[in-house]
Amino acid sequence: MAQYEDCFFTNTDGLRQHYRDYNHAGPGAPVVLCMPGLTRNPKDFADIADHLADRCRVIAIANRGRGKSDYDPQPSRYTPITHVADVMALLRHLGIPQVIALGTSLGGLMTILMQAMHPGTLKAAIINDIGPEVDPKGIARIKSYVGKGTPPATWDEAYAAVKRANDGVYPNFTEEDWRWYTHNLYEDVGGKPVVQYDGAISQNFENADDQSAPDLWPAFSALHSIPMAVLRGELSDILSAETLERMAREHPDLEPVTIAGLGHVPLMREAECQAAIDRIVARFL
């Protein structure tokens, strides 16, 4: 696997945030900025970073309240708009004016908002299994487990809990896959699994139908000026086939990619995902 450096910056609220920096591709290489899902962290991008690191500088941020980033004492600030402000603070910290955005789920909403709020920051966008409108069935499923339940006391309990919550998402997973997936969400602390997100992120989530606003189609139109790829799991309960079709119909330069046999979200280990990402990246090499 490609080597990375664990780095930190301070956001505008004074919180210390973590990011992984895969910086091997040399001067002038395009920068791929990876933004994870609601409860997720930079580990989710390890495979795609390994795939891209010889051609691109890959940066994977941990949103506030996730991974090794500080938890926010004011949970009301766990919103997509705040996370976008944090990403912009990171880019200023690094002196990077433009990136190729790669956003999974919540990170995809952040991508849409970034282009609308900060035009010119994105060279291109890759959105993983979310769109300008979110399927209510998926929101209900995520609400059912985020910040709930008794923390697992052992790794076997963690494997079982993650499998229960996601067995319909990844019906073809092996036991080895479930272990890999669980270790992306939990950290080993003294031999025990510790979840890598602040349970308080569920507060805003519980108080709204979704975290994005009911209609992001006007913001999505700002992305029409840059090339895009949108990844979708065939069984996704977050990004419907109809929404993806509308995205492709309205955007003049968007490649839709549907991955068979899985739900929300594709893991970017799939050959179809990597090929689509390669096609976007190749435009800037």
C-alpha positions as CSV (number, residue, x, y, z in Angstrom):
1,M,0.0,0.0,0.0
2,A,1.1,3.6,-0.7
3,Q,2.7,5.4,2.2
4,Y,1.1,8.5,3.6
5,E,1.9,11.0,6.3
6,D,-0.5,11.7,9.1
7,C,-0.9,15.5,9.2
8,F,-3.0,18.0,11.1
9,F,-4.3,21.6,10.7
10,T,-6.4,23.9,12.8
11,N,-9.8,24.9,11.4
12,T,-11.5,28.3,11.9
13,D,-13.2,27.1,15.1
14,G,-9.9,26.2,16.6
15,L,-10.4,22.4,16.3
16,R,-7.5,20.2,15.2
17,Q,-8.3,18.1,12.2
18,H,-6.5,15.2,10.7
19,Y,-5.7,14.3,7.1
20,R,-3.7,11.7,5.3
21,D,-1.3,13.0,2.7
22,Y,-0.1,10.7,0.0
23,N,2.4,13.0,-1.6
24,H,4.6,10.9,-3.9
25,A,3.6,12.0,-7.5
26,G,6.0,14.9,-7.7
27,P,5.6,18.6,-8.4
28,G,2.7,19.6,-10.6
29,A,0.7,16.4,-10.0
30,P,-3.0,16.9,-9.7
31,V,-4.4,16.9,-6.2
32,V,-7.3,14.5,-5.4
33,L,-9.1,15.6,-2.3
34,C,-11.1,12.8,-0.6
35,M,-14.0,13.5,1.6
36,P,-15.6,10.6,3.5
37,G,-19.2,9.7,4.5
38,L,-21.2,10.6,7.6
39,T,-19.6,8.3,10.1
40,R,-16.5,7.4,8.1
41,N,-12.8,8.5,8.0
42,P,-9.7,8.5,5.7
43,K,-9.2,4.8,6.0
44,D,-12.0,4.4,3.4
45,F,-9.8,5.9,0.7
46,A,-6.7,3.7,1.3
47,D,-7.3,1.5,-1.8
48,I,-8.1,4.3,-4.2
49,A,-5.2,6.3,-2.8
50,D,-2.9,3.3,-3.5
51,H,-4.3,3.2,-7.0
52,L,-3.7,6.9,-7.7
53,A,-0.6,7.8,-5.7
54,D,1.9,7.3,-8.5
55,R,0.0,10.0,-10.6
56,C,-1.7,12.2,-8.1
57,R,-1.2,13.7,-4.7
58,V,-4.0,12.3,-2.6
59,I,-5.3,14.0,0.5
60,A,-8.0,12.4,2.6
61,I,-9.6,14.5,5.3
62,A,-11.2,13.4,8.6
63,N,-14.2,15.7,9.2
64,R,-14.4,17.2,12.6
65,G,-15.9,14.6,15.0
66,R,-14.4,11.7,13.0
67,G,-11.3,9.7,13.1
68,K,-8.3,11.5,14.7
69,S,-9.9,14.9,14.3
70,D,-11.2,16.8,17.4
71,Y,-14.8,16.3,18.4
72,D,-16.8,19.5,18.3
73,P,-18.1,20.7,21.7
74,Q,-21.0,22.3,19.8
75,P,-22.5,19.4,17.9
76,S,-24.9,21.7,16.1
77,R,-21.8,22.6,13.9
78,Y,-21.7,19.1,12.4
79,T,-23.2,20.2,9.1
80,P,-22.2,20.0,5.5
81,I,-21.6,23.7,5.2
82,T,-19.3,23.7,8.3
83,H,-17.4,20.7,6.8
84,V,-17.0,22.6,3.5
85,A,-15.5,25.6,5.5
86,D,-13.1,23.1,7.1
87,V,-12.0,21.8,3.8
88,M,-11.4,25.3,2.5
89,A,-9.3,26.0,5.6
90,L,-7.2,22.9,4.8
91,L,-6.6,24.0,1.2
92,R,-5.5,27.4,2.4
93,H,-3.2,25.7,5.0
94,L,-1.6,23.7,2.2
95,G,-1.6,26.5,-0.4
96,I,-3.6,24.4,-2.9
97,P,-5.9,26.5,-5.1
98,Q,-7.6,23.7,-7.1
99,V,-8.4,20.0,-6.6
100,I,-10.2,17.1,-8.1
101,A,-12.9,16.3,-5.5
102,L,-13.7,12.7,-4.6
103,G,-16.6,12.7,-2.2
104,T,-18.4,9.7,-0.7
105,S,-22.0,10.2,0.5
106,L,-21.7,13.2,2.9
107,G,-18.5,14.0,1.1
108,G,-20.4,14.1,-2.2
109,L,-22.8,16.7,-0.7
110,M,-19.8,18.7,0.4
111,T,-18.5,18.5,-3.2
112,I,-21.7,19.9,-4.6
113,L,-21.7,22.7,-2.1
114,M,-18.0,23.5,-2.6
115,Q,-18.5,24.2,-6.3
116,A,-21.5,26.4,-5.6
117,M,-19.9,28.3,-2.7
118,H,-16.4,28.5,-3.9
119,P,-16.4,28.5,-7.7
120,G,-13.1,27.6,-9.3
121,T,-11.9,25.4,-6.5
122,L,-12.7,22.2,-8.3
123,K,-11.1,21.0,-11.5
124,A,-13.4,18.0,-11.6
125,A,-15.7,16.0,-9.3
126,I,-16.2,12.4,-8.5
127,I,-19.3,11.7,-6.4
128,N,-19.8,8.4,-4.7
129,D,-23.4,7.3,-4.3
130,I,-25.3,10.5,-3.5
131,G,-26.9,13.3,-5.5
132,P,-28.9,16.5,-5.2
133,E,-31.8,14.7,-3.6
134,V,-31.5,11.8,-1.2
135,D,-33.8,8.8,-1.1
136,P,-35.8,8.8,2.2
137,K,-35.4,5.1,2.6
138,G,-31.7,5.4,3.0
139,I,-32.0,8.3,5.4
140,A,-34.3,6.1,7.6
141,R,-31.8,3.3,7.5
142,I,-28.9,5.5,8.5
143,K,-30.9,7.1,11.3
144,S,-31.6,3.7,12.7
145,Y,-28.0,3.1,13.7
146,V,-26.0,6.3,13.8
147,G,-25.1,7.1,17.4
148,K,-27.3,4.3,18.7
149,G,-26.8,1.0,20.5
150,T,-24.3,-0.2,23.0
151,P,-20.7,0.0,22.0
152,P,-19.2,-3.4,21.2
153,A,-16.9,-4.8,23.9
154,T,-15.0,-7.1,21.6
155,W,-14.0,-7.3,18.0
156,D,-16.3,-10.2,17.4
157,E,-19.2,-8.0,18.6
158,A,-18.1,-5.2,16.3
159,Y,-18.0,-7.5,13.3
160,A,-21.4,-8.8,14.1
161,A,-22.9,-5.3,14.6
162,V,-21.4,-4.0,11.4
163,K,-22.6,-7.0,9.4
164,R,-26.2,-6.7,10.8
165,A,-26.3,-3.0,9.8
166,N,-24.9,-3.6,6.3
167,D,-25.6,-7.1,5.2
168,G,-28.1,-5.8,2.6
169,V,-25.6,-3.3,1.4
170,Y,-22.8,-5.8,0.7
171,P,-24.6,-9.2,0.2
172,N,-21.6,-10.8,-1.4
173,F,-19.1,-9.9,1.4
174,T,-17.0,-12.7,2.8
175,E,-16.1,-12.8,6.5
176,E,-12.7,-11.4,5.6
177,D,-14.4,-8.5,3.9
178,W,-16.5,-7.8,7.0
179,R,-13.4,-7.7,9.1
180,W,-11.7,-5.3,6.7
181,Y,-14.8,-3.1,6.6
182,T,-15.2,-3.1,10.4
183,H,-11.6,-2.1,11.0
184,N,-12.1,0.9,8.7
185,L,-14.8,2.1,11.1
186,Y,-13.2,1.2,14.5
187,E,-9.8,1.7,16.0
188,D,-8.1,-0.9,18.2
189,V,-7.5,0.6,21.6
190,G,-6.0,-1.9,24.1
191,G,-7.3,-4.8,22.0
192,K,-10.9,-3.4,22.0
193,P,-12.8,-1.7,19.2
194,V,-13.5,2.0,19.6
195,V,-15.8,3.6,17.0
196,Q,-14.2,6.5,15.1
197,Y,-16.9,9.1,15.2
198,D,-18.7,11.3,17.7
199,G,-22.1,9.9,18.5
200,A,-23.4,13.5,18.7
201,I,-23.3,13.8,14.9
202,S,-26.7,12.1,15.1
203,Q,-28.3,15.2,16.8
204,N,-28.5,17.3,13.6
205,F,-29.3,14.1,11.6
206,E,-32.3,13.3,13.9
207,N,-33.6,16.9,13.7
208,A,-33.9,17.0,9.9
209,D,-35.1,14.9,7.0
210,D,-31.5,14.9,5.7
211,Q,-28.3,16.9,6.3
212,S,-28.2,18.6,3.0
213,A,-31.5,20.5,2.5
214,P,-34.4,19.0,0.6
215,D,-33.3,20.2,-2.8
216,L,-29.7,20.7,-4.0
217,W,-30.5,20.8,-7.7
218,P,-29.8,24.5,-8.0
219,A,-26.3,24.0,-6.3
220,F,-25.7,21.0,-8.6
221,S,-26.0,23.2,-11.6
222,A,-22.7,24.9,-10.6
223,L,-21.0,21.6,-11.4
224,H,-22.0,21.7,-15.0
225,S,-18.9,23.6,-15.9
226,I,-16.5,20.8,-14.8
227,P,-16.2,17.1,-15.8
228,M,-17.8,14.6,-13.4
229,A,-18.2,10.9,-12.7
230,V,-20.9,9.7,-10.4
231,L,-20.6,6.2,-8.9
232,R,-23.8,4.3,-7.7
233,G,-24.3,1.0,-6.1
234,E,-27.0,-0.9,-8.0
235,L,-28.9,-1.6,-4.6
236,S,-28.3,2.0,-3.3
237,D,-31.1,3.3,-1.0
238,I,-29.5,6.8,-1.1
239,L,-28.9,7.6,-4.8
240,S,-31.8,6.3,-6.9
241,A,-31.4,5.3,-10.5
242,E,-33.9,8.1,-11.5
243,T,-31.8,10.7,-9.7
244,L,-28.6,9.5,-11.4
245,E,-30.4,9.5,-14.8
246,R,-31.5,13.1,-14.2
247,M,-27.9,14.2,-13.1
248,A,-26.5,12.7,-16.4
249,R,-29.2,14.3,-18.5
250,E,-28.7,17.8,-17.0
251,H,-24.9,17.8,-16.8
252,P,-23.1,18.1,-20.2
253,D,-20.0,16.1,-19.1
254,L,-21.0,13.5,-16.6
255,E,-20.2,9.8,-16.7
256,P,-22.7,7.7,-14.6
257,V,-21.3,4.4,-13.3
258,T,-23.5,1.8,-11.6
259,I,-21.8,-1.1,-9.8
260,A,-23.8,-4.4,-9.7
261,G,-24.5,-6.3,-6.6
262,L,-24.0,-3.7,-3.8
263,G,-25.7,-0.8,-2.2
264,H,-24.6,2.4,-0.5
265,V,-21.7,2.9,-1.1
266,P,-19.3,1.5,-3.7
267,L,-15.9,0.9,-2.0
268,M,-13.7,2.2,-4.9
269,R,-11.9,-1.1,-5.0
270,E,-14.2,-2.2,-7.8
271,A,-12.7,-2.2,-11.3
272,E,-15.5,-0.1,-12.8
273,C,-15.0,2.6,-10.1
274,Q,-11.3,2.8,-10.6
275,A,-11.6,3.0,-14.3
276,A,-14.1,5.9,-14.1
277,I,-11.8,7.7,-11.7
278,D,-8.8,7.1,-13.9
279,R,-10.7,8.7,-16.9
280,I,-11.3,11.8,-14.9
281,V,-7.8,12.0,-13.5
282,A,-6.3,11.4,-17.0
283,R,-7.7,14.8,-18.2
284,F,-5.2,16.5,-15.9
285,L,-2.1,14.5,-16.3
